[in-house]
Amino acid sequence: MSAYRDMLYGINKDNAEVKALYEGALKKYCKLDTLSMACIWQHWHESTNG
């Protein structure tokens, strides 16, 4: 959340290089978070439906 805020409104809002680094890191985070949710859903689905 801090990286996103800094990218939009903080000291680095006009720094394209830093914004690109933040963007890459946030995309990796979102990908990993989505994968984690899918793994949890699959576990629950298999646990409740045999």
Residue pairs with C-beta under 8 A, 6 or more apart in sequence:
3 22
3 25
3 26
4 22
4 26
6 12
6 13
6 22
7 13
7 18
7 19
7 22
7 23
7 26
12 18
12 19
12 22
13 19
